[in-house]
Amino acid sequence: MERIKVGDNVVVLSGKYKKKTGTVKSVNKEDQTLVVDGICLIKKHIKPGKDLKNPNGGIVESFAPIHRSKVSIVDPKTGKPTRIKFIINDKGQKQRVSVKSGSLV
């Protein structure tokens, strides 16, 4: 079970976007990278061609992936970065729990 999933609120711990928060849009397990909404915005120059979205080319903005070690999940109670642990509830299901406050993520 992954610690960070799509839709989680995360905060960036290091780099250019330090202390900024956003929601996870996608997760790549092989590269251990995340795409976070509002973090790591890049611009790509597209050549004119047969592309249906941009037949004339131009500059396209998109979000670049960031490594999972540079982000941490935001604690629902305090709003600060926290680690995640797993517990097994009464029904035998795994649940993600905040280490600092003990609340479910």
N, C-alpha and C positions, 0 to 999 in steps of 0.2 A: 504494500500500500504506500502510495506516495505521500510525502509530507505537504507538498504544495500542489494544489489542484487549480483548474480553471475556475475563475470566479472569486478566488481568495483575494483579500486586501493585503498587499505587501508594502514594505518600506525598503528603500535602497540603503545599504549599509556603507558603501564606499564608492568612490569614483566621482564623476562629474555631476551625477544626479543624487548625491548623498542627501538623506533625510526627506526625499520626495516619496509620495505614496501613489499607488495606482492599483488597478485590478488586473489579474492575470488573464490574458486573452488566449494564450496557447502554451502548451508544455511539450518540449521535445526530450523524451527520456534518454535517447541515445547520446545526444550531445550535452545533456544536462543543462539546457538553456530554457529560458522563459521569454515570452513576449508580453510586456507589461504596458497597459494603456497609459499614455502620457509620458513614458520614459523612453529615452534613447531614440528620439525622432531623427531620421536621416532623410536626405534628398538624393534621388537617383535621376540621372540624366538618361532619357529614353530616346533612341534614334527613331526617326520616322520609318514606318514600315507597315507590315500587314497586321499589326496588333489592332484588335477591334476597339480596345479601350482608348488608345492614344495613336490614331493613324498619322497624326502630324508630329508626333514626338513631344518632347517637353520635359519638364521637371516634375517628378512624382515624389510626394512625401509618404514615408512609411515608417513603421517602428522596427528597429533592429532587435535581435535577441540579446539577452543579458544572462550571464551565468548564474546558476541558482545559489552559489555560495555568496553572492553579493546582495542577496535579498533575504528578508526575514518576514514572517507573517505578523500582522498587526493583532495585538491582543484585543478581543472585543470589549473588554471592560475598561482597560486603561488607555488604549490607543497607542501603546508603545510596542516596540519589537519584542517578540518572545520566541522561545523554542517550542517545539511540538513533541508531545509524547503520545503513545497509544495505550488505551485501556480497553479491556473487554467488558462489555456491559452484561446484564443479567441474561440477555437473549443470545449471548455468545458472539455478538458482532463487535468488530473493532471500531473504536471512535477516536477521533483526534482531539486532544485536550491541550490547552495552554499550560505551560510549565509554571508561569508566574502566578496566574489567578485561578487556575483549575477549571476554567469555563470551557465549554465545548466550542470548537472552531467550526 
